[in-house]
């Protein structure tokens, strides 16, 4: 992908300037919005490659911005927020956010998350070389070529990272994947807050995949180690 465009939605001027300076220094194009209404207008009119979104906006909650954008677009949304509670992260991810970065953040991590997102976009856009096989496990089906997953014939509404997690587990059915292995494959690194993010993503993925919260059928947790995709008869 040539010259990805990042829409920065942030009303805090120092934080917005830090993000803009970082993007400019690394040759990314950018757009800015100071509130939710402006963000929705810019997203719909300019179709940016990626959105950096603060949740605490002056005119509406960032969750509502995610909800509105998701009603018509799958453009990647990376939340950058001071809200660090897991419930806030889960709500944002449930609404369709693709990643969640907590303030204060390092510019190195911000750039790393952006690079991962751009790489994922490139892969999604070059479907021609994709594996055209499908995966079936019980009532779960993954169509790798289409980039879609289905449960009992109904499409699972997953975010890009949830889908990538699901595929990683599916391709290693029966194997326990450690936190380190999973974070290296999903984010290309193994930072402490990546493991925290992984737990949040697994929670949201399970809510979409498992019918019984206390009796997992597909994804088994190995406490302190990682996760395993179970083989379902």
Secondary structure, DSSP 8 states (H G I E B T S, - for coil): --S-EEEEE---HHHHHHHHHHHHHTT-EEEEESSHHHHHHHHHHH--SEEEE-SB-SSSBHHHHHHHHHTT---EEEEEES---HHHHHHHHHHT-SEEEESS--HHHHHHHHHHHHHHHHHHH-GGGS---EEEETTEEEETTTTEEEETTEE----HHHHHHHHHHHTTTTSEEEHHHHHHHHHSS--HHHHHHHHHHHHHHHHHH-S-TTS-SSEEEETTTEEEE----
